Amino acid sequence: MENDKVISSIDYVFGLVMTPQKESLNSEKIILGIDPGTTIMGFGLIKVVSKQVQFMQLNELHLKKYIDHYTKLKLIFDRTIELIDTYHPDEIAIEAPFYGKNVQSMLKLGRAQGVAMAAGLSRQIPITEYSPKKIKMAITGNGNASKEQVAKMLQSTLQLKELPKNLDATDGLAAAVCHFYNAGRVAIGKSYTGWASFVKNNPKKID
């Protein structure tokens, strides 16, 4: 299907320079940002070159048409692996599930996040989790900002000509940009450098 292609009509390829508050001495790296979901998984990629960021692309994986939850999880894993093998990101930033009152929804989102993380860990890529509030704060300065406000700020900052119909893709891009802004800070979120690190920090999820 058209929506299942890594590059589709909602991919944008532009470039812009931004300067973070802090950045490592690494001259070049690619950051993959993921907003996991069981209906739509949004993702975006940026390249950091000499402390400056270049927008690469953003897109969505549509899962609504799939009824079986385990099929959705497999597709999330497969797409994440495909992105990794295509763009070779050095780091992954992922939005942590929002904890609401619906336990079943929380469980499904947690599984979606875990599958995306497992894909990254299987390729030994460092992963950092950010809460939705922290991502919104990094992008807009307001931890309670709406999806629309985050998207508009990214559009303005990165000079995107248009935004996708669904804003899950911009949420994924926001995670990547949040990670860029937080580079070099001591406490930026939960980080995992490999499967052993994930298991050590999440023993209850493995039992």
Residue, then its C-alpha position, 0 to 999 in steps of 0.5 A: m500500500e502507498n502508506d506502507k512505503v518508507i518514502s511517500s508523498i508526505d515526506y519532506v526533504f529540506g534543510l535548516v540550521m539550528t544551534p542547540q544549547k549544548e552539543s557533543l563534539n561528534s561532527e555528524k550524527i543522525i537521530l531517529g525520533i519515534d512517536p509509537g502508536t497502535t493506530i499510527m506510528g509517527f517518525g522523523l529524522i534529522k542530521v546533526v552536522s558540526k552542531q547544526v541540524q538538518f531536517m531529513q524527513l518525516n512520515e507515518l506508519h498507518l496501522k488502523k486497517y489491521i485488526d490483530h494487535y500482534t500484527k501491528l506490533k510486527l509491522i512496528f518492529d519491521r518498519t523500525i528495522e527498515l528505517i534503521d537499515t535505510y538511514h543508519p541513525d546513531e541515536i533514537a529518541i522515543e516518546a514515552p507512553f502517556y499514562g491515562k485512565n484507560v489501562q488497555s490503551m496504556l498497555k497497547l501503547g507500552r507494547a508499541q513502544g517496547v517493540a520499537m525500542a527492541a528493534g533499536l536495541s537489536r541494532q545496538i543503537p542508544i535509545t533515550e525516552y522522553s515524556p510528552k511534556k518534556i518534548k513539548m517543553a523543548i519544542t514550544g517552551n510549554g509542557n502543555a502545548s497541543k499537537e498543533q502548537v508543536a507542529k506549527m513550531l517545528q514548521s516555523t523552525l525547520q521551514l517546512k512548506e507543509l504539514p502532514k494531515n495527521l500530526d503523529a509524524t511531527d510528534g516523532l520529529a519533535a522527539a528527535v529535535c528534543h533529543f538534539y536540544n538536550a544533547g550534552r545534558v546530564a539528566i535528559g531522560k531514560s537512556y539505554t545503550g543496548w539490550a543488557s542496559f534495558v533489562k537492567n533498568n526494567p527487570k519487571k518488564i522482563d519477568 
